[in-house]
Amino acid sequence: MLHLVTHPLVHDCLAELRDACTPPERFRVLANRISVLLGAEALRDVPMAEGTVETPLGPSPCRRLAADVVMAPVLRAGLGMLPGLLELVPNARVGHLGLQRDERTAVASQYYAKLPPNIQDSYVLLIDPMLATGGSAVAALDVLTKAGARHLRLVCIVAAPEGVAVVEKAYPNVPIFTPVVDRELNAHKFIVPGLGDFGDRLFGTV
């Protein structure tokens, strides 16, 4: 299920992230900012609990987050979105997924997975900035569902139509939150026009 995030601040960040002249230090700031905005949209429907809070002038009814939230970044690019999402939900638990894509076949294989226990009732955000072929996203969703996750959503910054189609076919009930679906994948399986290699631009390894 594709959810296009149309907020103006998201697209303002995206424009600068795409810019080939944006240096790594600024890229990190923008990745953090857009992650907060996308995360808020992805968590729009999490359960809330009614309560009361004492203000300086007396009691007031309030609503507080009542769900356990798990952030699951795909290494290494997903790490660039994690700080912003943890600003949003500081008590979220964090899992890490290591997936290596074969550059020749574009097939993803798992080399690492460390997830929190008991995630059956958690709201799990799979964090993968670039949804290209969809292979890594589906492999990550496989790992999470095998671990018991039921409330899954995928958060990415740029998607390709090919990747969206692959994820929707394998996991039709998992919402995909992204601001944009770009034109296509090129022969090297990079999103066009995209923003380049997210991890390389984030860590300055271009």
C-alpha positions as CSV (number, residue, x, y, z in Angstrom):
1,M,0.0,0.0,0.0
2,L,1.7,3.2,-1.2
3,H,1.3,6.3,0.9
4,L,2.8,9.4,-0.8
5,V,3.8,12.0,1.8
6,T,3.1,15.4,0.3
7,H,4.0,17.7,3.2
8,P,5.9,20.8,1.8
9,L,8.7,20.5,4.4
10,V,9.3,16.9,3.3
11,H,9.7,18.0,-0.3
12,D,11.9,21.0,0.6
13,C,14.3,18.6,2.3
14,L,14.1,16.1,-0.6
15,A,15.1,18.8,-3.1
16,E,18.3,19.6,-1.2
17,L,19.1,15.9,-0.6
18,R,18.9,15.4,-4.4
19,D,21.3,18.2,-5.1
20,A,24.7,16.8,-6.1
21,C,26.4,19.8,-4.5
22,T,25.0,19.1,-1.0
23,P,28.0,18.1,1.2
24,P,27.9,15.1,3.6
25,E,27.5,17.2,6.8
26,R,24.4,19.0,5.3
27,F,23.1,15.8,3.9
28,R,23.1,14.3,7.4
29,V,21.1,17.2,8.7
30,L,18.6,16.9,6.0
31,A,18.3,13.1,6.4
32,N,17.6,13.7,10.0
33,R,14.9,16.3,9.3
34,I,13.1,14.4,6.6
35,S,13.1,11.2,8.8
36,V,11.3,13.1,11.6
37,L,8.6,14.2,9.2
38,L,8.2,10.8,7.5
39,G,8.2,9.0,10.8
40,A,5.4,11.2,12.1
41,E,3.3,10.3,9.1
42,A,4.1,6.6,9.4
43,L,3.1,6.5,13.1
44,R,-0.1,8.5,12.6
45,D,-2.3,5.5,13.5
46,V,-0.5,4.1,16.5
47,P,-2.7,3.4,19.6
48,M,-3.1,6.1,22.2
49,A,-4.1,5.9,25.9
50,E,-6.4,8.4,27.5
51,G,-5.0,10.0,30.7
52,T,-4.6,13.1,32.9
53,V,-1.7,15.4,33.3
54,E,-1.3,18.1,35.9
55,T,-0.6,21.5,34.4
56,P,0.5,24.6,36.4
57,L,-3.2,25.6,36.5
58,G,-4.8,22.2,37.2
59,P,-5.5,18.8,35.7
60,S,-6.0,18.3,31.9
61,P,-7.1,15.3,29.9
62,C,-4.3,14.0,27.7
63,R,-3.5,11.3,25.2
64,R,-0.2,9.4,25.3
65,L,1.5,6.9,23.0
66,A,0.4,3.4,24.1
67,A,2.3,1.3,21.6
68,D,5.7,-0.2,21.7
69,V,7.6,1.1,18.7
70,V,10.6,-0.7,17.1
71,M,12.9,1.0,14.5
72,A,14.6,-1.4,12.2
73,P,17.2,0.3,9.9
74,V,18.7,-1.6,7.0
75,L,22.5,-1.3,7.2
76,R,24.2,0.9,6.4
77,A,22.1,3.6,4.7
78,G,19.2,3.2,7.1
79,L,21.4,4.4,10.0
80,G,21.1,7.9,8.5
81,M,17.4,8.0,9.3
82,L,17.6,6.5,12.7
83,P,18.6,9.6,14.8
84,G,15.6,11.6,13.6
85,L,13.2,8.7,14.2
86,L,14.6,8.3,17.7
87,E,14.1,12.0,18.4
88,L,10.5,11.3,17.5
89,V,10.1,8.3,19.7
90,P,13.0,8.3,22.2
91,N,11.9,5.1,24.0
92,A,11.7,3.1,20.8
93,R,13.6,-0.2,20.7
94,V,16.0,-0.7,17.8
95,G,16.9,-3.7,15.7
96,H,19.5,-3.8,12.9
97,L,19.3,-5.7,9.6
98,G,22.3,-6.3,7.4
99,L,21.5,-7.1,3.8
100,Q,24.0,-7.3,1.0
101,R,22.8,-6.8,-2.6
102,D,24.6,-8.7,-5.3
103,E,25.5,-6.0,-7.8
104,R,25.3,-8.4,-10.7
105,T,22.0,-10.1,-9.9
106,A,20.4,-7.4,-7.5
107,V,19.4,-10.3,-5.2
108,A,19.8,-9.4,-1.5
109,S,21.2,-11.8,1.1
110,Q,21.2,-11.4,4.8
111,Y,24.5,-11.2,6.7
112,Y,23.3,-9.8,10.0
113,A,20.1,-9.5,12.1
114,K,19.7,-8.4,15.7
115,L,16.2,-7.7,16.7
116,P,14.5,-6.9,20.0
117,P,12.5,-9.8,21.5
118,N,8.8,-10.0,21.6
119,I,7.9,-7.7,18.7
120,Q,4.5,-9.4,17.9
121,D,2.5,-6.4,19.1
122,S,5.0,-3.7,18.3
123,Y,4.7,-1.1,15.6
124,V,7.8,-1.8,13.5
125,L,9.2,0.8,11.1
126,L,11.5,-0.8,8.5
127,I,13.9,2.0,7.6
128,D,15.4,1.9,4.1
129,P,16.1,5.2,2.4
130,M,16.2,4.0,-1.2
131,L,13.5,1.5,-2.3
132,A,15.1,0.5,-5.6
133,T,14.6,-3.1,-6.8
134,G,12.6,-4.0,-3.6
135,G,14.8,-7.1,-3.0
136,S,16.4,-5.8,0.2
137,A,13.0,-4.5,1.5
138,V,11.3,-7.9,0.9
139,A,14.2,-9.8,2.5
140,A,14.1,-7.5,5.5
141,L,10.3,-7.9,5.8
142,D,10.8,-11.7,5.6
143,V,13.2,-11.5,8.6
144,L,10.8,-9.3,10.6
145,T,7.7,-11.4,9.9
146,K,9.6,-14.6,10.9
147,A,10.5,-12.8,14.1
148,G,6.8,-12.3,14.7
149,A,6.2,-8.7,13.6
150,R,2.6,-8.0,12.5
151,H,2.3,-4.2,12.5
152,L,4.9,-3.4,9.8
153,R,5.4,-0.3,7.8
154,L,8.2,0.7,5.4
155,V,9.7,4.2,5.5
156,C,11.9,5.4,2.6
157,I,13.0,8.7,1.1
158,V,13.0,7.8,-2.6
159,A,11.3,4.8,-4.3
160,A,11.3,3.4,-7.8
161,P,8.2,2.0,-9.4
162,E,9.9,-1.4,-9.7
163,G,10.6,-1.6,-6.0
164,V,7.1,-0.5,-5.0
165,A,5.6,-3.2,-7.3
166,V,7.9,-5.9,-5.8
167,V,7.0,-5.0,-2.2
168,E,3.3,-4.7,-2.9
169,K,3.3,-8.1,-4.5
170,A,5.1,-9.8,-1.6
171,Y,3.5,-7.8,1.2
172,P,0.3,-6.1,0.0
173,N,-0.8,-5.1,3.5
174,V,2.5,-3.4,4.4
175,P,2.2,0.4,3.9
176,I,5.0,2.1,2.1
177,F,5.6,5.7,3.2
178,T,7.6,7.8,0.8
179,P,7.5,11.3,-0.6
180,V,8.2,10.3,-4.2
181,V,8.2,7.4,-6.7
182,D,10.8,8.3,-9.3
183,R,10.9,7.4,-13.0
184,E,12.8,4.1,-13.2
185,L,15.9,2.0,-12.4
186,N,18.8,2.3,-14.7
187,A,20.9,-0.6,-15.9
188,H,22.9,-0.6,-12.7
189,K,19.7,-0.7,-10.6
190,F,20.1,2.8,-9.3
191,I,17.0,5.0,-9.0
192,V,16.7,7.7,-11.7
193,P,16.8,10.6,-11.1
194,G,17.1,9.6,-7.5
195,L,19.8,11.2,-5.3
196,G,22.8,8.9,-5.9
197,D,24.0,6.3,-3.3
198,F,22.4,7.4,0.0
199,G,25.0,5.6,2.1
200,D,28.0,7.0,0.2
201,R,26.6,10.6,0.4
202,L,25.8,10.2,4.1
203,F,29.2,8.9,5.1
204,G,31.3,10.7,2.5
205,T,32.5,7.6,0.8
206,V,31.6,8.7,-2.7
